């Protein structure tokens, strides 16, 4: 149809123009030499002024990584990554800022451009932000007001210096250094990330948010996030990610660990919008991320919500280990792929204790030539009497060149457990599109509206202000997909 | 003014419209009646630009504009509205959000200022009251779980808010009880005025008791075979469509 051709042509002309975060920031940077070896690991550790135990931990991870192979079981394809052709450390040259006033104005203006308020006076009420630029944290807002209630929110490098006992106790306790290929790599070379500690009985008074930005060329970003909620504590945390548009692929391999003690709850939301590559599949971030939460305490709760629209490749399975009796794990996911993007994402819910419950709601949208796979594991261990799981996986296809795949693994070793799985696959119906268009919506707006409706069950789990952002993001990410 | 001249159209190479000539001046309401398969719904879909209907001849102009040359959303912006015979469900899409998005798309296309959420809700609530609809109509997902009557009323609500200059009502009366029929008619009558015209497609005369048309046309086998005043509808009700095709 002419409208469609025209749409496609317009998008072709603007190719890449749909990604509005693709600019580069000119900041004087300090790089470690390219390549990975024990000296680089030592250098990173020395740059951070780390204690000996942490260096040893990194080296152990590095040695483990050397013996491992990158995983091939996911439904993704990419050329072999040359790990010796990357920088493993990149940081703005200015010394680490002591306060917001010391932050390079160039950086402040970049975050302004991204809509991330680093200026506390201008900040949205109730959101504290930690900003990670390439390898280092550049600013954390609202630290003092958080400290008043005992909440620690800082970069992980600072936490290593100022709260070494807490870091040592929990780091690697959920995702061990040698857990998998990418986690081992991250453990060896992680440069920064966020640290959150909510003490016993405290409900964190504001949303916490970390904003990750990859800027430098040929640089891997390996951040490490650790969140601990003590007995009865609760916190809601959100991460956002963007990167400049580049023709080459960039590697991102993060690790996130969550620990919830008795009656604690952690809500972790992600809006992932790394550069996805252009319409021909050139460039984009390789996103290999290990996220895992341990519900260690009785009746604790960990809830993952993710909106994944970016990255050339997404390999990511935010999981919950339900160790505490009566604990709850949740996974709400929207994964949208367009053009030549590949996503293999899902979750693992490991039920170890009695009366544990988990909920999985996954919405996959594939457009263009993309491939979108839900991969999930629900495992009920023998001790998990009365465990319950409900899983719903819905896939929406746009066009006839894309793929949607659902790969659920269910293992139950307890007779009393109840596991439910529902899955649907659908296409946007012609009559839905026509209905919207007859009311005055363009074809693209109509698709955006229908897709947002499809994702509503997940989007409503996001904190309000981010839900609005996520909706816009879904529409933008679908540009050029109609046809 | 809507002017249809010699309009022919096919679906899957089957000729459905075989030369329609019809003029609807501003401010007038015309009814199109006719037996099943006469091409009534095809006419409404061709006028609103649905895919799959191929126009093979003739012309349609609306206020001087070549309607067939523009996309469905441009037709909406030009003031055309189709009330669907089978309104479509949009799961997860809130009705208020849907109508406001549509209204603002149309306003943008016409170079008018967009309505913010507060201003829109004020208008929407007023329309709902006027149409005697339940308040939760705006909160529910578009047509999901609506009864047949509710779906039709939702079409009228959208029409009331989008304020078209030409409404096509495609068998909006089918499946309606008498109360719902009155509400639908009230919705159309409320828009009546020198700048509003409508093409009311129906099987039965009873809707025309409530929306009194200026002209009645009989569509049979893809052609308009008779035209007349409102009394023609009564005659059809009494005698049926039999024998008209030959007329």
Interface residues (C-beta under 8 A of the other chain):
Chain A: X1 X3 X429 X430 X431 X432 X434 X435 X436 X437 X438 X439 X440 X441 X442 X443 X445 X449 X450 X452 X453 X454 X455 X456 X457
Chain B: X48 X49 X50 X51 X52 X71 X72 X73 X75 X76 X77 X81 X82 X84 X87 X88 X89 X90 X91 X92 X93 X97 X98 X99 X101 X102 X103 X105 X106 X109 X141 X158 X162
